[in-house]
Amino acid sequence: MVTEQTNVYRKPKNVAWPAAAVTEPLSGAWKGVIQFSQLQIGEDVVIIGTGGIGLLCLMVAHKAARAG
């Protein structure tokens, strides 16, 4: 694939490849569960789909509930 140099970021040496690979999907899950929905502690969450993004959404919602 050919892309602009500004679209490419170096992976820090202290970040493992599996962690680097999940960074973008995890940020999307966080944005959907926390930022867009404005989830509050004690609210119910319904996640439709148990694919990779759905499971990340579940993990984000679970951590958010325990953070309060």
PEFENFEN-V296496 format. One record per residue. RES is the residue in one letter. SS is DSSP state (a for helix, b for strand, c for the rest). NEAR is the number of other ideal C-beta (glycine too) atoms within 10 Angstrom. Layout:
BEGIN
res ss near
RES SS NEAR
RES SS NEAR
END
This chain:
BEGIN
res ss near
M c 3
V c 3
T c 7
E c 6
Q a 5
T a 6
N a 7
V c 7
Y c 8
R c 5
K c 12
P c 8
K c 6
N c 6
V c 10
A c 9
W a 8
P a 7
A a 12
A a 12
A a 11
V a 13
T a 12
E a 9
P a 15
L a 17
S a 13
G a 14
A a 22
W a 18
K a 12
G a 17
V a 22
I a 15
Q a 10
F a 9
S c 13
Q c 8
L c 17
Q c 9
I c 9
G c 7
E c 11
D c 6
V c 14
V c 5
I c 16
I c 6
G c 9
T c 9
G c 9
G a 12
I a 15
G a 13
L a 14
L a 20
C a 24
L a 15
M a 14
V a 22
A a 22
H a 12
K a 12
A a 17
A a 14
R a 8
A a 7
G c 7
END
